[in-house]
Amino acid sequence: MATVATQNAPSLRTQNASSLLSSEMMVRFALVPLAVAICYCFEWRQLRFLTSEANLRVDLLAGISLQRLSYDTLAWRGVLYRYENACTFVDVWFGCLPLLWQWGRGLIKNVLFFSGMALALFAFNVFRLSVSDVLFAVGLPWDLAHNVISGFAYFLVWVWVWRHRADSAAI
Amino acid sequence: MKRILQILALVLLAGAFVIAQTGSTGSSTSSSGTQGSSAQQSSPSSSSPSSGSSGSGSMGSSSSGTGSMGSSSGQSTSGQDQSGSSSQGSSGSSMGGTTGSSGSGNATNGSGANNTSASQSSGSQQGQGTSKGGGTIALGVFLGLTGVWVATRRKRNALRSF
């Protein structure tokens, strides 16, 4: 039985891949910009403070001493860093909403899932910011240390979302 | 059960709304200097590094604008002096957010009727951002990696079918 399942695995994956490109998925993709736009209607001040504070503390562990100037602005060696919405990954979370929401899962399970995902994204984002800071402190240019790393981070989230979709479709 | 679900949904929405609404909608800060010794600090947006700037001068006000989505341009203008000092505002430039556009700062000098005091205008520094278009770079890296990833997956699936 296991052998049959193994043999059928590629075809199942192909089916999953085709189902991922279904019309439903297209609608979900179309909703992503809308969700992100809604996200940017707000300032998310507390989240920006939390993100900057967490980044400050993690950076302290790495020997980088940031100084807080305001709820969303830190300074390091005379250079100011301001945490915008994009720095909190809240836009990523909102973008994932239409992609990962499952009607068959029920509201409570969806809420729990996205709550857990929010925590995971928060931790991942703080890790990303701290890695950027460390690389920048080592001497890498900002574009490489922060922006390229951000691109990698977005990509990792994307891969995770896609695989999660595929696994959910397989189930 | 339905009631619980409704309450949960309301709590979730209310929580998100409260978090989102804790801030004001203003996106620029301004302050005015008094009697020639005020320091104005610009605020670069989008966590780009930018050198701090200060403006000095009497009766001058400087403002620095910031914006979200990385497309703002910091700008500061000096106030008009009447007592002879010039103030110089400066701004940090912002890096691009998801839209990828970058801002640029500019500064203008104020001029007074009796602009003869050098000491009052000293100490001003012109800020200059060191990162521009960061959102574009991040987006480019993301799209590039995603393109390679999609191509690899297609090639892998094509090989499987044989």
Boltz contact constraints between the chains, C-beta under 6 A:
constraints:
  - contact:
      token1: [A, 10]
      token2: [B, 160]
      max_distance: 6.0
  - contact:
      token1: [A, 42]
      token2: [B, 20]
      max_distance: 6.0
  - contact:
      token1: [A, 43]
      token2: [B, 23]
      max_distance: 6.0
  - contact:
      token1: [A, 44]
      token2: [B, 20]
      max_distance: 6.0
  - contact:
      token1: [A, 45]
      token2: [B, 22]
      max_distance: 6.0
  - contact:
      token1: [A, 45]
      token2: [B, 23]
      max_distance: 6.0
  - contact:
      token1: [A, 46]
      token2: [B, 19]
      max_distance: 6.0
  - contact:
      token1: [A, 46]
      token2: [B, 22]
      max_distance: 6.0
  - contact:
      token1: [A, 79]
      token2: [B, 49]
      max_distance: 6.0
  - contact:
      token1: [A, 80]
      token2: [B, 44]
      max_distance: 6.0
  - contact:
      token1: [A, 80]
      token2: [B, 50]
      max_distance: 6.0
  - contact:
      token1: [A, 80]
      token2: [B, 52]
      max_distance: 6.0
  - contact:
      token1: [A, 81]
      token2: [B, 47]
      max_distance: 6.0
  - contact:
      token1: [A, 82]
      token2: [B, 43]
      max_distance: 6.0
  - contact:
      token1: [A, 82]
      token2: [B, 44]
      max_distance: 6.0
  - contact:
      token1: [A, 82]
      token2: [B, 45]
      max_distance: 6.0
  - contact:
      token1: [A, 82]
      token2: [B, 47]
      max_distance: 6.0
  - contact:
      token1: [A, 83]
      token2: [B, 47]
      max_distance: 6.0
  - contact:
      token1: [A, 84]
      token2: [B, 46]
      max_distance: 6.0
  - contact:
      token1: [A, 84]
      token2: [B, 68]
      max_distance: 6.0
  - contact:
      token1: [A, 85]
      token2: [B, 68]
      max_distance: 6.0
  - contact:
      token1: [A, 86]
      token2: [B, 97]
      max_distance: 6.0
  - contact:
      token1: [A, 87]
      token2: [B, 47]
      max_distance: 6.0
  - contact:
      token1: [A, 107]
      token2: [B, 5]
      max_distance: 6.0
  - contact:
      token1: [A, 142]
      token2: [B, 49]
      max_distance: 6.0
  - contact:
      token1: [A, 142]
      token2: [B, 131]
      max_distance: 6.0
  - contact:
      token1: [A, 143]
      token2: [B, 137]
      max_distance: 6.0
  - contact:
      token1: [A, 147]
      token2: [B, 134]
      max_distance: 6.0
  - contact:
      token1: [A, 147]
      token2: [B, 137]
      max_distance: 6.0
  - contact:
      token1: [A, 147]
      token2: [B, 138]
      max_distance: 6.0
  - contact:
      token1: [A, 148]
      token2: [B, 141]
      max_distance: 6.0
  - contact:
      token1: [A, 150]
      token2: [B, 138]
      max_distance: 6.0
  - contact:
      token1: [A, 151]
      token2: [B, 138]
      max_distance: 6.0
  - contact:
      token1: [A, 151]
      token2: [B, 141]
      max_distance: 6.0
  - contact:
      token1: [A, 151]
      token2: [B, 142]
      max_distance: 6.0
  - contact:
      token1: [A, 154]
      token2: [B, 142]
      max_distance: 6.0
  - contact:
      token1: [A, 155]
      token2: [B, 142]
      max_distance: 6.0
  - contact:
      token1: [A, 155]
      token2: [B, 145]
      max_distance: 6.0
